[in-house]
Amino acid sequence: MTAIVTRVSLRAGMEEAFAGWQAALTRVACAAPGFVSIEVVPVAPQAPDWHVVQRFRTAAALDAWRRGEARAACLTTLQPLLHPDHPAAPDEAAPDFHALASVTEVIATRVEPGREQAFRVWAEAAQAAQARFPGYAGTLVQAPLPPRIPYWTALVRFATPGQLDAWLGSPERQALLRRADPAVATWTSRRLDGPFAGWFPEEPGAAPPAWKQTALVLLVLFPVVMLEIRFLSPLTAGLPPAVATFVGNAISVALVSWPLMRIAAAGLGWWLHPDPGRRRRIEIRGACVMLGLYAAELTIFTLLA
């Protein structure tokens, strides 16, 4: 599988038109030979910059898509939506966008043979509608990969669970579901949460990116483990290894879950949920603070060893 990313920077006020454009592009891409998936991802919440990732089974199929008339026509219609100072850049190799802060609904759809075109038209209308809802944070649409994956897969991302629920329960979506021909598709959906969702509540914003959550868990877990090695291990030395490990893990999980993660998340909330207007400065400052805290922990426990 091979992929490219097209970077888009919108002109102010073009959000509504871009919602329709990305839906049309998805419909066209889904019909291209070798199509695997298309993913539309914002650079940051409420930002005018977006990444459009196009994945195909082979380099030849991707090259045919890149040079094809259908994609060229879509890019032509995109031009009036772009910021005048940021025209469309050349395509690039696609990075991984799955660690972005968001809550995701996974929708698996089985399409009856011969009804693919009808499904693509319906899906275009659905995507255009959801892209206009507050909190929309991008979509991934993946074609079937038979025989292992015989259904279409869509990952619908919103900034918060509440905003995703607002879309899923909206009259607009209910009307779209009523329009779906039962002969075209049957579908199921389920919610994907962040890796440490219980430690990072929805408010005052979306859950932090997975890498920030992991970094914070490491920050609070490391000293707990080091203290257990120093003070708990001598007390459990006579126990069977499995029992001693279980006791240590139970204490670690309890301490990290409550109260350490709550304290750490509160103290570093400014970094976990940065102000969009000062994001770059806050991210740099937060990275320096985290590195400093890691260094302090390593220094302290090296001296205590």
Phi, psi and omega in degrees: 000140180225154189211154172230161176236134174253123182268133184234129174239114189277148168288147179303134178086004183262010185299319181295315180293324180293326177301317177291324181294315182293328176293318179294319178298318179300316179298316182292316182296321182299334181272355183282142178300137178081004181298136174248304181199161172227138185226129179246120190226129174284147178296321178206157178305133178067013180274153179277358184259135183227154172245133178243108184262128180240121183245135179227161187292323183227161177297325179294318179295319178296318180296321178296321177294315182299321185267356186286158181291327182296314178292320179300320178295321178295318180294328177295317178290341178284329188309314181296343182273346188278150175296135183299332180273354183225072177295167182302129180273162176300151178298149180230165172298140188275127172280182178265121182256009189283351180268008180294151178289120179183170171242140192236136171254126179261122182241118178254127186232126174263127182251132179295141179307135180087354182250016184299318181296317178298320179295318181297322178295317178295318181295326177298315179296321180295317182292319179299323180290314183292329181291346179268355184276145178302138178088359180302128185232029173105167185218144167243130176239122182239132179287162175300147175237072185293153001271354186291318181235096186272009185233160173284141179238131176234130172255114182255119186249137171229160186295323182225157176303321180298319180289323175296316179297325179298320178290313184298328180262007186287151175301326180299315181289322178299323177294321178296320179295324178293331180284339183294123179289123179305334179286342182280316189202153162241149186216156173226158178215156176208159185264135172255125176261170175291162184296335180230048190302324183294339181267349184231088184295163184298312183275145011272009179197196180292160175299146179296164175302154183302324182292327177289319178300315180297318180299321181288322176299317178299320182299319183269335182282322184303309180295328178297314180296317181296321178293324177295319179300321184283317189251327183274321185304318177299328182284333183255010184299330182276355181274158172302144183307320181296319180292315180299318179294319180298316180298315179297316180295321180299317179294318180299312182297318181297315181292319181292316182294321180206121010252002194297315181295323179296318180294313181296317180296323178291317181291331181249022180301326179299331179271323180294324180234073185291150174296123182305328181288339180234028188302311185299314181297318181292320180298317179295315179297317180296319178298319178295319179296315180297316178298321178296319178294318176301314181298320179297317179298315180298319180296313183299312185281339171292319179290329181279343184295000000 
